[in-house]
Amino acid sequence: MTQDSLDQLNERLLRFARERDWEQFQSPKNLAMALAGEAGELLEHFQWLTEAQSQTLSPEKKRAVAHELADILNYLVRLAERLDIDLLAAADEKMAINEQRYPAEKVRGDPRRAADYDD
């Protein structure tokens, strides 16, 4: 996703909220709570599935999952806008941190948290 496409999505979401006079309800706290709720709805689609089943979703299930992911993205973009956070810059910065915390030659094939690795 490019900055242009994120900006376009943000403009559309902002216009949608303003046309409905909902921006007043979209505080960072409320958006973060909505984001968590949508993440929970995404999890429900995978609850009780095996690893194999989770990788081979039916077209209907995949569409439902896509809609949950879209809800998550929409709330995430709105939250970033309300907090004046550049999501792509933040993601780039976080990836640089992760590359330092998890050097490939040290962690390949080992999914533990950074604090769990022996120095």
Long-range contacts (C-beta under 8 A, 24 or more apart in sequence): 1-88, 3-86, 3-88, 6-77, 6-87, 6-88, 9-73, 9-74, 9-77, 10-77, 10-78, 10-80, 10-81, 13-74, 13-77, 13-78, 13-81, 14-78, 14-81, 17-78, 26-78, 26-82, 27-82, 28-79, 28-82, 28-83, 31-75, 31-78, 31-79, 31-82, 32-79, 34-75, 35-72, 35-75, 35-76, 35-79, 38-68, 38-71, 38-72, 38-75, 39-72, 41-68, 41-71, 42-68, 42-69, 42-72
